[in-house]
Amino acid sequence: MASLDDVRALVALDHGLASVTTVRPDGSLQSTVVNAGVVAHPVGGHAVAAFVARRGTRKVDHLRADARATLVWRAGWAWATVEGTVELCGPDDPLAGVDQERLRLLLREIFEAAGGEHEDWAEYDRVVAAERRAAVLVTPTRIYQNP
């Protein structure tokens, strides 16, 4: 049975590059590419798949209307998929138990978990705050893979 540990292994191989699929209001699917990783949920502590999204993107609009997403990571012929329910956590989508400082640190954690590195964290914090970025937290309902 696949797990988020399998996802972590793939993240390390290709900078967390993943496709994310959301559901449009008409029921059709929309897919895009993100950098995603695995972090501890900021309130519950359980492992979740996560990525950071800018305010005003279609994926965020879709997730507000239908809180389901599928993430797929691949490296070579290996891949792992996480299907799950989504919680948004950001300035426009407050999550109970997460204050502004915790959100700032959470966005950094997700960036790093997705393979990101930054030379100037103050600049990173400034940009994500100005763009009102949100953490997208996917609690898995199903995980599967091709080893």
Biotite code that builds the C-alpha atoms (Angstrom):
import biotite.structure as struc

atoms = struc.array([
    struc.Atom([0.000, 0.000, 0.000], chain_id="A", res_id=1, res_name="MET", atom_name="CA", element="C"),
    struc.Atom([1.375, 3.409, -0.942], chain_id="A", res_id=2, res_name="ALA", atom_name="CA", element="C"),
    struc.Atom([1.948, 6.121, 1.656], chain_id="A", res_id=3, res_name="SER", atom_name="CA", element="C"),
    struc.Atom([3.027, 9.715, 1.962], chain_id="A", res_id=4, res_name="LEU", atom_name="CA", element="C"),
    struc.Atom([6.553, 8.393, 2.569], chain_id="A", res_id=5, res_name="ASP", atom_name="CA", element="C"),
    struc.Atom([6.487, 7.180, -1.051], chain_id="A", res_id=6, res_name="ASP", atom_name="CA", element="C"),
    struc.Atom([5.477, 10.688, -2.101], chain_id="A", res_id=7, res_name="VAL", atom_name="CA", element="C"),
    struc.Atom([8.366, 12.191, -0.113], chain_id="A", res_id=8, res_name="ARG", atom_name="CA", element="C"),
    struc.Atom([10.788, 9.948, -2.009], chain_id="A", res_id=9, res_name="ALA", atom_name="CA", element="C"),
    struc.Atom([9.480, 11.206, -5.380], chain_id="A", res_id=10, res_name="LEU", atom_name="CA", element="C"),
    struc.Atom([9.492, 14.852, -4.278], chain_id="A", res_id=11, res_name="VAL", atom_name="CA", element="C"),
    struc.Atom([13.223, 14.597, -3.684], chain_id="A", res_id=12, res_name="ALA", atom_name="CA", element="C"),
    struc.Atom([13.804, 13.304, -7.224], chain_id="A", res_id=13, res_name="LEU", atom_name="CA", element="C"),
    struc.Atom([12.149, 16.127, -9.203], chain_id="A", res_id=14, res_name="ASP", atom_name="CA", element="C"),
    struc.Atom([11.834, 19.257, -7.016], chain_id="A", res_id=15, res_name="HIS", atom_name="CA", element="C"),
    struc.Atom([8.301, 18.378, -5.916], chain_id="A", res_id=16, res_name="GLY", atom_name="CA", element="C"),
    struc.Atom([6.943, 18.939, -9.404], chain_id="A", res_id=17, res_name="LEU", atom_name="CA", element="C"),
    struc.Atom([3.376, 17.624, -9.476], chain_id="A", res_id=18, res_name="ALA", atom_name="CA", element="C"),
    struc.Atom([0.177, 17.995, -11.407], chain_id="A", res_id=19, res_name="SER", atom_name="CA", element="C"),
    struc.Atom([-2.915, 18.993, -9.472], chain_id="A", res_id=20, res_name="VAL", atom_name="CA", element="C"),
    struc.Atom([-6.445, 18.397, -10.655], chain_id="A", res_id=21, res_name="THR", atom_name="CA", element="C"),
    struc.Atom([-9.473, 20.267, -9.324], chain_id="A", res_id=22, res_name="THR", atom_name="CA", element="C"),
    struc.Atom([-13.159, 20.155, -10.196], chain_id="A", res_id=23, res_name="VAL", atom_name="CA", element="C"),
    struc.Atom([-14.746, 23.031, -12.133], chain_id="A", res_id=24, res_name="ARG", atom_name="CA", element="C"),
    struc.Atom([-18.291, 24.167, -11.251], chain_id="A", res_id=25, res_name="PRO", atom_name="CA", element="C"),
    struc.Atom([-19.637, 22.300, -14.312], chain_id="A", res_id=26, res_name="ASP", atom_name="CA", element="C"),
    struc.Atom([-18.029, 19.061, -13.072], chain_id="A", res_id=27, res_name="GLY", atom_name="CA", element="C"),
    struc.Atom([-15.235, 19.004, -15.631], chain_id="A", res_id=28, res_name="SER", atom_name="CA", element="C"),
    struc.Atom([-11.636, 18.725, -14.479], chain_id="A", res_id=29, res_name="LEU", atom_name="CA", element="C"),
    struc.Atom([-8.900, 21.359, -14.540], chain_id="A", res_id=30, res_name="GLN", atom_name="CA", element="C"),
    struc.Atom([-5.230, 20.411, -14.185], chain_id="A", res_id=31, res_name="SER", atom_name="CA", element="C"),
    struc.Atom([-2.118, 22.468, -13.690], chain_id="A", res_id=32, res_name="THR", atom_name="CA", element="C"),
    struc.Atom([1.438, 22.021, -12.448], chain_id="A", res_id=33, res_name="VAL", atom_name="CA", element="C"),
    struc.Atom([2.600, 22.964, -8.954], chain_id="A", res_id=34, res_name="VAL", atom_name="CA", element="C"),
    struc.Atom([5.490, 22.244, -6.623], chain_id="A", res_id=35, res_name="ASN", atom_name="CA", element="C"),
    struc.Atom([4.115, 20.150, -3.787], chain_id="A", res_id=36, res_name="ALA", atom_name="CA", element="C"),
    struc.Atom([5.420, 18.202, -0.846], chain_id="A", res_id=37, res_name="GLY", atom_name="CA", element="C"),
    struc.Atom([4.406, 16.578, 2.428], chain_id="A", res_id=38, res_name="VAL", atom_name="CA", element="C"),
    struc.Atom([4.155, 18.492, 5.714], chain_id="A", res_id=39, res_name="VAL", atom_name="CA", element="C"),
    struc.Atom([2.528, 18.124, 9.110], chain_id="A", res_id=40, res_name="ALA", atom_name="CA", element="C"),
    struc.Atom([-0.959, 19.627, 9.252], chain_id="A", res_id=41, res_name="HIS", atom_name="CA", element="C"),
    struc.Atom([-0.626, 22.937, 11.148], chain_id="A", res_id=42, res_name="PRO", atom_name="CA", element="C"),
    struc.Atom([-3.446, 22.088, 13.554], chain_id="A", res_id=43, res_name="VAL", atom_name="CA", element="C"),
    struc.Atom([-3.876, 18.304, 13.630], chain_id="A", res_id=44, res_name="GLY", atom_name="CA", element="C"),
    struc.Atom([-0.239, 17.335, 13.132], chain_id="A", res_id=45, res_name="GLY", atom_name="CA", element="C"),
    struc.Atom([-1.042, 14.486, 10.712], chain_id="A", res_id=46, res_name="HIS", atom_name="CA", element="C"),
    struc.Atom([0.858, 14.309, 7.418], chain_id="A", res_id=47, res_name="ALA", atom_name="CA", element="C"),
    struc.Atom([-0.765, 16.036, 4.443], chain_id="A", res_id=48, res_name="VAL", atom_name="CA", element="C"),
    struc.Atom([0.234, 16.725, 0.873], chain_id="A", res_id=49, res_name="ALA", atom_name="CA", element="C"),
    struc.Atom([0.563, 20.466, 0.360], chain_id="A", res_id=50, res_name="ALA", atom_name="CA", element="C"),
    struc.Atom([1.348, 23.257, -2.062], chain_id="A", res_id=51, res_name="PHE", atom_name="CA", element="C"),
    struc.Atom([1.184, 27.038, -2.065], chain_id="A", res_id=52, res_name="VAL", atom_name="CA", element="C"),
    struc.Atom([-1.276, 28.855, -4.347], chain_id="A", res_id=53, res_name="ALA", atom_name="CA", element="C"),
    struc.Atom([-1.701, 32.497, -5.300], chain_id="A", res_id=54, res_name="ARG", atom_name="CA", element="C"),
    struc.Atom([-4.963, 34.289, -4.651], chain_id="A", res_id=55, res_name="ARG", atom_name="CA", element="C"),
    struc.Atom([-7.158, 34.632, -7.697], chain_id="A", res_id=56, res_name="GLY", atom_name="CA", element="C"),
    struc.Atom([-6.097, 31.430, -9.465], chain_id="A", res_id=57, res_name="THR", atom_name="CA", element="C"),
    struc.Atom([-8.710, 29.101, -10.906], chain_id="A", res_id=58, res_name="ARG", atom_name="CA", element="C"),
    struc.Atom([-7.524, 26.217, -8.743], chain_id="A", res_id=59, res_name="LYS", atom_name="CA", element="C"),
    struc.Atom([-8.192, 28.220, -5.577], chain_id="A", res_id=60, res_name="VAL", atom_name="CA", element="C"),
    struc.Atom([-11.639, 29.223, -6.841], chain_id="A", res_id=61, res_name="ASP", atom_name="CA", element="C"),
    struc.Atom([-12.399, 25.590, -7.670], chain_id="A", res_id=62, res_name="HIS", atom_name="CA", element="C"),
    struc.Atom([-11.189, 24.355, -4.280], chain_id="A", res_id=63, res_name="LEU", atom_name="CA", element="C"),
    struc.Atom([-13.371, 26.872, -2.457], chain_id="A", res_id=64, res_name="ARG", atom_name="CA", element="C"),
    struc.Atom([-16.393, 25.456, -4.295], chain_id="A", res_id=65, res_name="ALA", atom_name="CA", element="C"),
    struc.Atom([-15.393, 21.761, -4.198], chain_id="A", res_id=66, res_name="ASP", atom_name="CA", element="C"),
    struc.Atom([-12.747, 20.837, -1.647], chain_id="A", res_id=67, res_name="ALA", atom_name="CA", element="C"),
    struc.Atom([-11.332, 17.818, -3.497], chain_id="A", res_id=68, res_name="ARG", atom_name="CA", element="C"),
    struc.Atom([-8.050, 17.525, -5.362], chain_id="A", res_id=69, res_name="ALA", atom_name="CA", element="C"),
    struc.Atom([-5.732, 14.969, -6.885], chain_id="A", res_id=70, res_name="THR", atom_name="CA", element="C"),
    struc.Atom([-1.953, 15.422, -6.929], chain_id="A", res_id=71, res_name="LEU", atom_name="CA", element="C"),
    struc.Atom([0.393, 13.294, -9.053], chain_id="A", res_id=72, res_name="VAL", atom_name="CA", element="C"),
    struc.Atom([4.196, 13.317, -8.732], chain_id="A", res_id=73, res_name="TRP", atom_name="CA", element="C"),
    struc.Atom([6.480, 11.459, -11.141], chain_id="A", res_id=74, res_name="ARG", atom_name="CA", element="C"),
    struc.Atom([10.152, 10.826, -11.614], chain_id="A", res_id=75, res_name="ALA", atom_name="CA", element="C"),
    struc.Atom([11.108, 8.633, -14.543], chain_id="A", res_id=76, res_name="GLY", atom_name="CA", element="C"),
    struc.Atom([8.593, 5.797, -14.646], chain_id="A", res_id=77, res_name="TRP", atom_name="CA", element="C"),
    struc.Atom([7.799, 6.005, -10.932], chain_id="A", res_id=78, res_name="ALA", atom_name="CA", element="C"),
    struc.Atom([4.758, 7.997, -9.842], chain_id="A", res_id=79, res_name="TRP", atom_name="CA", element="C"),
    struc.Atom([2.506, 8.468, -6.837], chain_id="A", res_id=80, res_name="ALA", atom_name="CA", element="C"),
    struc.Atom([-0.999, 9.872, -6.613], chain_id="A", res_id=81, res_name="THR", atom_name="CA", element="C"),
    struc.Atom([-2.767, 11.434, -3.646], chain_id="A", res_id=82, res_name="VAL", atom_name="CA", element="C"),
    struc.Atom([-6.510, 11.969, -3.820], chain_id="A", res_id=83, res_name="GLU", atom_name="CA", element="C"),
    struc.Atom([-8.068, 13.834, -0.953], chain_id="A", res_id=84, res_name="GLY", atom_name="CA", element="C"),
    struc.Atom([-10.015, 16.562, 0.702], chain_id="A", res_id=85, res_name="THR", atom_name="CA", element="C"),
    struc.Atom([-8.641, 20.077, 0.808], chain_id="A", res_id=86, res_name="VAL", atom_name="CA", element="C"),
    struc.Atom([-8.357, 22.774, 3.418], chain_id="A", res_id=87, res_name="GLU", atom_name="CA", element="C"),
    struc.Atom([-7.182, 26.230, 2.411], chain_id="A", res_id=88, res_name="LEU", atom_name="CA", element="C"),
    struc.Atom([-5.177, 28.250, 4.895], chain_id="A", res_id=89, res_name="CYS", atom_name="CA", element="C"),
    struc.Atom([-4.328, 31.821, 4.021], chain_id="A", res_id=90, res_name="GLY", atom_name="CA", element="C"),
    struc.Atom([-5.199, 35.463, 4.511], chain_id="A", res_id=91, res_name="PRO", atom_name="CA", element="C"),
    struc.Atom([-8.432, 35.040, 2.529], chain_id="A", res_id=92, res_name="ASP", atom_name="CA", element="C"),
    struc.Atom([-9.131, 31.559, 3.895], chain_id="A", res_id=93, res_name="ASP", atom_name="CA", element="C"),
    struc.Atom([-8.445, 31.533, 7.627], chain_id="A", res_id=94, res_name="PRO", atom_name="CA", element="C"),
    struc.Atom([-8.040, 28.141, 9.271], chain_id="A", res_id=95, res_name="LEU", atom_name="CA", element="C"),
    struc.Atom([-9.010, 27.912, 12.940], chain_id="A", res_id=96, res_name="ALA", atom_name="CA", element="C"),
    struc.Atom([-5.910, 27.510, 15.076], chain_id="A", res_id=97, res_name="GLY", atom_name="CA", element="C"),
    struc.Atom([-3.508, 29.107, 12.566], chain_id="A", res_id=98, res_name="VAL", atom_name="CA", element="C"),
    struc.Atom([-2.494, 32.692, 13.254], chain_id="A", res_id=99, res_name="ASP", atom_name="CA", element="C"),
    struc.Atom([-0.535, 34.996, 10.944], chain_id="A", res_id=100, res_name="GLN", atom_name="CA", element="C"),
    struc.Atom([2.855, 33.904, 12.283], chain_id="A", res_id=101, res_name="GLU", atom_name="CA", element="C"),
    struc.Atom([2.006, 30.208, 11.981], chain_id="A", res_id=102, res_name="ARG", atom_name="CA", element="C"),
    struc.Atom([0.803, 30.801, 8.413], chain_id="A", res_id=103, res_name="LEU", atom_name="CA", element="C"),
    struc.Atom([4.085, 32.540, 7.558], chain_id="A", res_id=104, res_name="ARG", atom_name="CA", element="C"),
    struc.Atom([6.057, 29.546, 8.814], chain_id="A", res_id=105, res_name="LEU", atom_name="CA", element="C"),
    struc.Atom([3.684, 27.044, 7.189], chain_id="A", res_id=106, res_name="LEU", atom_name="CA", element="C"),
    struc.Atom([4.172, 28.618, 3.753], chain_id="A", res_id=107, res_name="LEU", atom_name="CA", element="C"),
    struc.Atom([7.937, 28.292, 4.240], chain_id="A", res_id=108, res_name="ARG", atom_name="CA", element="C"),
    struc.Atom([7.586, 24.654, 5.352], chain_id="A", res_id=109, res_name="GLU", atom_name="CA", element="C"),
    struc.Atom([5.569, 23.774, 2.258], chain_id="A", res_id=110, res_name="ILE", atom_name="CA", element="C"),
    struc.Atom([8.041, 25.558, -0.024], chain_id="A", res_id=111, res_name="PHE", atom_name="CA", element="C"),
    struc.Atom([10.932, 23.596, 1.500], chain_id="A", res_id=112, res_name="GLU", atom_name="CA", element="C"),
    struc.Atom([9.003, 20.292, 1.529], chain_id="A", res_id=113, res_name="ALA", atom_name="CA", element="C"),
    struc.Atom([8.456, 20.756, -2.214], chain_id="A", res_id=114, res_name="ALA", atom_name="CA", element="C"),
    struc.Atom([12.209, 21.035, -2.749], chain_id="A", res_id=115, res_name="GLY", atom_name="CA", element="C"),
    struc.Atom([12.440, 24.824, -2.669], chain_id="A", res_id=116, res_name="GLY", atom_name="CA", element="C"),
    struc.Atom([15.390, 26.762, -1.317], chain_id="A", res_id=117, res_name="GLU", atom_name="CA", element="C"),
    struc.Atom([15.535, 30.500, -0.712], chain_id="A", res_id=118, res_name="HIS", atom_name="CA", element="C"),
    struc.Atom([18.445, 32.828, -0.026], chain_id="A", res_id=119, res_name="GLU", atom_name="CA", element="C"),
    struc.Atom([16.300, 35.606, 1.468], chain_id="A", res_id=120, res_name="ASP", atom_name="CA", element="C"),
    struc.Atom([13.420, 34.413, 3.643], chain_id="A", res_id=121, res_name="TRP", atom_name="CA", element="C"),
    struc.Atom([12.337, 37.967, 4.434], chain_id="A", res_id=122, res_name="ALA", atom_name="CA", element="C"),
    struc.Atom([11.856, 38.566, 0.698], chain_id="A", res_id=123, res_name="GLU", atom_name="CA", element="C"),
    struc.Atom([9.970, 35.271, 0.354], chain_id="A", res_id=124, res_name="TYR", atom_name="CA", element="C"),
    struc.Atom([7.678, 36.276, 3.238], chain_id="A", res_id=125, res_name="ASP", atom_name="CA", element="C"),
    struc.Atom([7.092, 39.696, 1.656], chain_id="A", res_id=126, res_name="ARG", atom_name="CA", element="C"),
    struc.Atom([6.171, 38.263, -1.751], chain_id="A", res_id=127, res_name="VAL", atom_name="CA", element="C"),
    struc.Atom([3.807, 35.562, -0.472], chain_id="A", res_id=128, res_name="VAL", atom_name="CA", element="C"),
    struc.Atom([2.081, 38.085, 1.798], chain_id="A", res_id=129, res_name="ALA", atom_name="CA", element="C"),
    struc.Atom([1.719, 40.628, -1.033], chain_id="A", res_id=130, res_name="ALA", atom_name="CA", element="C"),
    struc.Atom([0.287, 37.935, -3.321], chain_id="A", res_id=131, res_name="GLU", atom_name="CA", element="C"),
    struc.Atom([-1.981, 36.686, -0.504], chain_id="A", res_id=132, res_name="ARG", atom_name="CA", element="C"),
    struc.Atom([-0.818, 33.128, -1.091], chain_id="A", res_id=133, res_name="ARG", atom_name="CA", element="C"),
    struc.Atom([-2.535, 30.286, 0.688], chain_id="A", res_id=134, res_name="ALA", atom_name="CA", element="C"),
    struc.Atom([-1.463, 26.865, 1.833], chain_id="A", res_id=135, res_name="ALA", atom_name="CA", element="C"),
    struc.Atom([-3.434, 24.095, 0.139], chain_id="A", res_id=136, res_name="VAL", atom_name="CA", element="C"),
    struc.Atom([-3.548, 21.118, 2.497], chain_id="A", res_id=137, res_name="LEU", atom_name="CA", element="C"),
    struc.Atom([-4.682, 17.788, 1.033], chain_id="A", res_id=138, res_name="VAL", atom_name="CA", element="C"),
    struc.Atom([-5.646, 15.127, 3.540], chain_id="A", res_id=139, res_name="THR", atom_name="CA", element="C"),
    struc.Atom([-5.368, 11.826, 1.663], chain_id="A", res_id=140, res_name="PRO", atom_name="CA", element="C"),
    struc.Atom([-8.409, 9.654, 1.124], chain_id="A", res_id=141, res_name="THR", atom_name="CA", element="C"),
    struc.Atom([-6.516, 7.442, -1.336], chain_id="A", res_id=142, res_name="ARG", atom_name="CA", element="C"),
    struc.Atom([-2.829, 7.032, -2.202], chain_id="A", res_id=143, res_name="ILE", atom_name="CA", element="C"),
    struc.Atom([-1.519, 4.824, -4.986], chain_id="A", res_id=144, res_name="TYR", atom_name="CA", element="C"),
    struc.Atom([1.701, 4.478, -6.952], chain_id="A", res_id=145, res_name="GLN", atom_name="CA", element="C"),
    struc.Atom([3.757, 2.782, -9.577], chain_id="A", res_id=146, res_name="ASN", atom_name="CA", element="C"),
    struc.Atom([7.119, 1.914, -8.028], chain_id="A", res_id=147, res_name="PRO", atom_name="CA", element="C"),
])
